[in-house]
Amino acid sequence: MSAVETDNEDTLSILVATDNHLGYMERDPVRGLDSFSAFSEILQLAQLHKADMVLLGGDLFHDNRPSRKCLHQAMTQLRRTCMGDGRVGIEHLSDPSVDFGPQYMHVNYEDPNINIALPVFLIHGNHDDPSGDGNLSAIDVLAVNGLVNYFGRTHEVDNIRVSPVLLRKGQTHLALFGLGNVRDERLHRTMARKHVTMCQPAERADEWFNLMVLHQNRVAHGPKNHIPEHFLSSFLDLVVWGHEHQCQVDPEYNHQRSFYVSQPGSSVATALSPGEAVAKHVALLHINRRNFKLEKLRLKNVRPFVIEDVVLAAVPSLSPQSSESEIIEYLRQRVEAMILRAQTQYREQLESGHKDIEPALGEQPMPLVRVRVEYSGGFESFHPQRFGLLFADRVANPRDIVYFYRKPRTSSMGSQRTGSSTQETQASRSVPAPVSAVHVESLISEFLDSSSMQMLVDLELAEAIRLFVQKGDSDAIAHSLKSAVSDTQRRILRDASGVEEQTLGSQIEQARIVRREVAEANGHGVVDKVRDDAMAVTVSGKRSAINPADRKAIMAFEQIAVTAPGSDRDGSDHSGSASNSDREDNDEFRATGESLNPTKRTRATTRAPAKRSLTITNKRSLTITKKRTTASESADSDAVSESESESSDEFVTKPKPGISRPSRNARSTLETSRGSSLASSADERTSVAETPRAKRPRIVASPERETRASRGRGRGTTRGKRTTKQTTLHAFPT
């Protein structure tokens, strides 16, 4: 990092911003336009400072499927600012089909059909990542209209190859590396295995300035829930880190890898946390050959935000015996002082911003105010929304001004891990112990293990539910189920000559094993190891996704289904175990505060069949070629089904005491599924050998082609053809 002449013809100027979150709270009458106002200011700053390009580090949109209003606003602002007859002084040297996708033959400012004066390069974040049918992002809509240059997409998560966008201005050569958001656990595993390849220019590599932009967790939220800085390549000069909202735009030097890291943060507050209260900035980056200079630009059109912590026990005028009105009056005075401080902060913000930027929020906008109140030590809380009514017309967030919490006492970690002395541990805390978290992967895995849906893979279904919940993809689950059935059919019909009903179960199991290995290789996570707070389901006191009694009933039903009628089985021991399990289940229900099952009785030998609502889904049958049954076999099957329908209210096989009887559909399903699976042997399962990773080849970024550094109608520039030399890239694994 050295001194750079900003007005030099070889200096490349880039306006850098991350996490714009367009559309955040767009339906709020007060804060609905905050994200658009800040983004409009960012584009205006790029024009006023005569930047050569804009670089956005992910999360341009807040929602994976932004509304029409949000898309319209984004396209309007980009069209107004980026299109025009201005001269573009940078030259694109690499292959656009590699940088932006095979459907793009030009970078947008070299497209002869549109006029671009200010090019925008961006990657996707975790909010606007590709998903759904076609694996498209909302950014693709902007890119296909020529408004932005979308790069940094990954096509496989277990073998990532990052090729730079090669740009040149005068004697300054820029290698721009982009890596869109990948789930942190997957990318952490891929980087730890050295399966991320960074491609460098092979010609005059020491003359290129290497800039990388990525969108991942920088702060450690767990052992593998972030990307350590030392995972990145040491040849990089500067890393622009997105996803973290706290503004730390000043470059920080990493001594271990010898590069700088800049974290611009978000341009709009999406959470009432201390990191969002830091003053919002964007960066104006000047690059001259191998040197760079970073200039901080304060944003004016950002709603002021003030946050404070209050410990009621530390307030001299309050005590646990104080009335609610006294506590409310004290907090009201604190909020009044915070509003005054927010007004002073906003005036300083307007003075620090660019003079040509109009204040879109007005002269005195309603601020965001947050008071985190610790009420440990015998104090009582009150309703936060009722308190917010006092400032309904003066604060932008009256519903959640006050946040109450209690500070937990220190306790031994060993007892929390082992779960011993649960009641003592909870009693020793000043707040109730957090509820246990059962993740969707665990729910799916346990349910599939206890059901007859043999074709479904837990990792595939968990990924589909994640897309449905987080990305709003309503067709994700249906697409996953159809894909599972069609893939299983394709694998079985591939060997159609050997398909028989007796071996069908083993073939389905083999196909499922192969698909699970493929899903795990694609980074769909490991059950019980991937932690995603948005996917967690909380239950009280139970770690199991399925009731233990239901699980025992399912196992018993399966045993009944595969047992021939008339076989002698001693049920005396089962009667005792069933009654014991009933008592254990009742204790579990009492501990969790749930009502007892009214169908349970202490005398299992005389009780009626329990009407437990247990549903076992019939598995989808496969279309296969098989021999037509003879007339005698058909008659036998008709006779069996007729006798079974006549005795639907009676037990064909005497059930074990203490076990609820399944429905006729469930019995037929279990007999069909388990009969075929028992006929197959475990030796028939074939393991899939892992394909060794191919050697990294030497690649060519682009063939010899014609580029235009500056073009446009009426720009006063020559539209002649300019031939550039072929640029070769070397591949280096990180």
Disulfide bonds with the S-S distance in Angstrom:
none
